[in-house]
Amino acid sequence: MKRILVSLLLVLVIVSILAAACSTPTTPAPAPTTTAPAPAPTTAAPVPGTTTAAPTATAKPTASPTAPAPTTPTKQITLSFSDFGQPRGQSKIYEWVADQMDKQTNGQVKIQITYGATLGPAAENLDGLRLKVFDMALYAPAYAPGKTPLLSVGMQPLLTGDVVAAGKGYIDYLKLPDVQKEQDQWNIITLFPTALPTYNLLGRRPIQKVEDYKGAKITALSGFAKLMAAMGGEVSSMPVMDAFSAMEKGIIDFGSYSLYTYVAYGMHKLPGMKYISLVNHGVLVSFVGINRDVFNSLPQNARDILMKLSAESAVKNAEFHQVEEDRAVAEYKATGVQFYEMLPGEHSRQVQIAQEKVWPEWIADINKRGIDGQKYLDSLRAYFKKYESS
């Protein structure tokens, strides 16, 4: 009987299980899910504050017009310029060039001049140019004649007293092949000469004839110094910045410069320095140069303007010097400085001494370098003569 009851219970359990399996299940609540982000639109997102039309399903997005390239501002270029002297008559010409470069390039190229040998001493301005210590410089072969021997021909006395002829003549001379090679060695382009007015003496007594040079303690440069030594002077060479102190201490009694230089440095105010001797030793030149790589890196329009200004420099330089010389003469008159002319025939004696004792020394030095020194001296004199008569 028990076995029958157990069997019945098993049947009931099985039936209940089958009934539950066949019934419709209750749908469970879906588990919470994170909504996937909407795909990014294929058109650009609108800029805040603007309205963008919604694209239709079939239309292709219209390509945005190409925006104009932004205008790149013109880069300003500042060229550093080393001057071994103070602002003076000689500096007027490259100050003018600097001003014109600024104006004619609309401020794109500026030349910043630093005076007083702050960037480099006079004898080392060529080295500074080559090494790009500065971009431009005034350099004087008189302070370092061995560095540019062919340019040192302009340090010879009594070649010309005409500032314009010296400026134009030297620009032609700079184009000669061996002169160009000399420039290449220093990686420079010499733009123009700064010819100074003819050199005369300021001293503690007048000099009117060759014999008056004997025993005179004079500061002078290069061929000018050799000329006066050949006439009996006791000559020493020094930068103009040092000459004032030497005069003040009585180390020297005479200076050999252009008339306005004495005024620029106040030499005429020193005790006893009251005599101008018009010996007319001729024009002395320095040069304005620029590092060749720096020049080539300038925009073409700036290079063209710089070369145009260089070509105009000879006449402009003479105009500036005339103004400065006139001011100097007025200052001398106001301070009691006296003027003395050479006696008749004495200037010709100076020229003869230069031809016999000074120029041949320069020619011999150039000949040692395998270059015909006489040819280059004659070339420069011919250029000077060409412009003296024009």
Secondary structure as GFF3:
##gff-version 3
##sequence-region A 1 390
A	DSSP	alpha_helix	2	22	.	.	.	ID=ss1
A	DSSP	beta_strand	77	82	.	.	.	ID=ss2
A	DSSP	alpha_helix	92	104	.	.	.	ID=ss3
A	DSSP	beta_strand	109	114	.	.	.	ID=ss4
A	DSSP	three_ten_helix	122	124	.	.	.	ID=ss5
A	DSSP	alpha_helix	125	130	.	.	.	ID=ss6
A	DSSP	beta_strand	136	139	.	.	.	ID=ss7
A	DSSP	three_ten_helix	151	155	.	.	.	ID=ss8
A	DSSP	alpha_helix	163	173	.	.	.	ID=ss9
A	DSSP	alpha_helix	177	185	.	.	.	ID=ss10
A	DSSP	beta_strand	188	196	.	.	.	ID=ss11
A	DSSP	beta_strand	200	203	.	.	.	ID=ss12
A	DSSP	three_ten_helix	210	213	.	.	.	ID=ss13
A	DSSP	beta_strand	217	219	.	.	.	ID=ss14
A	DSSP	alpha_helix	222	230	.	.	.	ID=ss15
A	DSSP	beta_strand	234	236	.	.	.	ID=ss16
A	DSSP	alpha_helix	240	248	.	.	.	ID=ss17
A	DSSP	beta_strand	254	257	.	.	.	ID=ss18
A	DSSP	alpha_helix	259	264	.	.	.	ID=ss19
A	DSSP	three_ten_helix	267	269	.	.	.	ID=ss20
A	DSSP	beta_strand	275	278	.	.	.	ID=ss21
A	DSSP	beta_strand	284	291	.	.	.	ID=ss22
A	DSSP	alpha_helix	292	297	.	.	.	ID=ss23
A	DSSP	alpha_helix	300	335	.	.	.	ID=ss24
A	DSSP	beta_strand	338	341	.	.	.	ID=ss25
A	DSSP	alpha_helix	346	353	.	.	.	ID=ss26
A	DSSP	pi_helix	354	358	.	.	.	ID=ss27
A	DSSP	alpha_helix	359	367	.	.	.	ID=ss28
A	DSSP	alpha_helix	373	388	.	.	.	ID=ss29
###
